[in-house]
Structure formats: structure tokens, C-alpha cells
Amino acid sequence: MNLNHNIAISFILWIFISANTAYPQNIDLSNDDIHLGKSSLMDELINDHGFDEQYIRTIFKDIKFMPELIDSISRPAEKTKTWEEYRGIFLTPKRIAAGVFFANQHKDLINRVEKETGVPAKILLGILGVETSFGNIQGRYKVINSLYTLAVGYPPRSTFFRAELINLFYLCREQDLSIKEIKGSYAGAMGAPQFIASSYRTYAVDGDGDGKINLFESWEDILMSVGHYLKKNGWEESKNIINRIQIDTKQMEALASKTVTPKSTIADLIAAGIQLDPLLGLTEKAQVIYLEGLSGDEEAVIGLHNFYVITTYNRNVMYALAVLELGESIEGLVTNNAFSFN
């Protein structure tokens, strides 16, 4: 898509981004509820996970409940903004310029990660650009406070955030990190690639070989970890990401899936009259995503295998599209400036 063209498109999203499609507003928690949640967490860390009691009590003495985070997680940008608005957050001249500078600065490393993981440079760049503008916006909340608040104060996903808080304690012990000082997003994501604690422990790798995994400062660790994450979640170098096609409204309404996991295959779409690349595997999963353009012509994006691998990073198609378009924009400018990733 040409960034210099004045595009005004609205995104009609036919996918629910998670199983929790409705978040309760104005959750009423008493001080007793918070206290009981805190005590339960402490007991679990001490009794079930074997952490030193004095250490846990010292940490929890300073922990803070932050009710404003409940409102933030109830209204994420992916659910409150149109595609045009969402895209406008990330595909800015400033962020693209930062990506070009970063790509030139880390050319050899990007090439190595692409070669070892099969994840193309444009996706590595797109994820780091969308997540933290190449490490410049890593989050201002203390991760322990964020995870504690959501574990005891956000019932729809309390089990998830409780597990992440426990993973944070393990992570800090394993990587010798200061649990009181680590900062990240309001939902507890950390570092330049914004890994949650369990992903940090499961997918992050020691790219620079120094014996530690530093997703806050080591670009070798950061880039290799992003590539490793996508590869482990199903990235296939031989598979495509998207196809752009023209489609009529009836076809779109009939074929668009309402889940983040695609329900159709290439064969299904071809049988329905959609013209697709004949080289695509007929059994490959695919899904119609609808975009409405200024001209009145209807354009659709077909999300293919690797597109849905990107959504494992953030379960939303707008996120995956923003990653792809940002990465392609950076790569295009880098190539035009006589620089090649390979």
C-alpha cells in the first residue's frame, strides 16, 4: 500500500479476537477481595512453588494495586479503533524512518536471524516497530504491579495473569532480574519484543551467547527471540502470508470467518469463485478479511498460513496487518536506498 496516497478505509472486522469477547466494565472489588487475592498468591508462591517466605513477603509488602489498569485492559486499541485509526498509530513517517535506521544499523544481525529462523526481515522489523518502535517504547508500568493488579482484580482473565505473575518470579530468578524494577506494558509484556513472562521463559533465546537472555538491551537476544517465537509457533518459510483480491459483498459475507482461526481452505475459496494464486496449496487454511476502499471497489485480504502465525503474537488481524504493512514499508525504503537485507 502506498503511504503517500491519501487512503481512508474503514476496517470491518469479521473475527472475534479472543474467546473473551466482552469485558465487564466497572468491576466492583472490595479491599477484602484484593487482600484475599494477595494472600492466596503469597501462599501459592511459598507453599506450591517453594519461594522463600521472607523474600515473598518483602516483595508483596511493596506491591501496588493499580485500578486504572482494569480500564485499560477493558478497552484495548484493537477493539475500540477502526482499521484506519489503528493503522495510523503505527504506520507513521517517524516510525518508518526509525525502522529504516534500525535496519541499516543491524543489517548483518537481521540477515542471520532470517537465515536461521526462516522469518523474513520485514516481519522481524514489523513486530519490533509495532511493539515498541524498535525498543524506544518498552512500557512505563512495573510489571509486578501490572500482573498483580490483573491477577486479583480482573476476573475474566485472572487465571492467566496469576500464572504470568508466578512465571515472572521464576523468570527473575532464572535470569537474575530485579523483580521490583522491571517495567513493561499495562498487561505485563516486557522488553523490546514485549514478551509476557511465560513466553520469555519458553521462547526467548540467548542470541549473543553470553549465558543470559536480555530482551531489554541485547538486540542479538531480542531479534533471535522474535524469530524463534514465530518459528516455534508454526512459521514456514515456504508458505505465504496474504493474498490481496477483489471480492463482492455477497462472497465476503459468505466466506468471512468469525474466529481468529481460519475455517476455510484455499480449495474452499476457489470453489466459491475466488481467484487465488494457483501455486498455493489447496489444503492450506485461509480466511477472508474485508477492507473497503475509497473507490467503492471492494478489496479483500486473504490471510494465509503465516499470517495466522503472526496472530499468535497478538490475537488480532489488525495487529498482523499492521506488522506486515510496517515491515513492507521499511523494507521498501531500505531497498530503494540501495541497501539489501541479503
Secondary structure, DSSP 8 states (H G I E B T S, - for coil): --TTS----EEE--S-SSS-----SS----HHHHHHHHHHHHHIIIIIT---HHHHHHHHHS----THHHHHHHS-HHHHS-HHHHHHHHS-HHHHHHHHHHHHHTHHHHHHHHHHH---HHHHHHHHHHHHTTTT---SEEHHHHHHHHHHH-GGGHHHHHHHHHHHHHHHHHHT--TTT-EE-TT--BTTTTB-HHHHHHH---TT-SSS--TTT-HHHHHHHHHHHHHHTT--TTS--EEEEE--HHHHHHH--SSSS--EEHHHHHHTT----TTS-TTSEEEEEEEE-TTS-EEEEEE-HHHHHHTTTSS-HHHHHHHHHHHHHHHHHHHHTT----
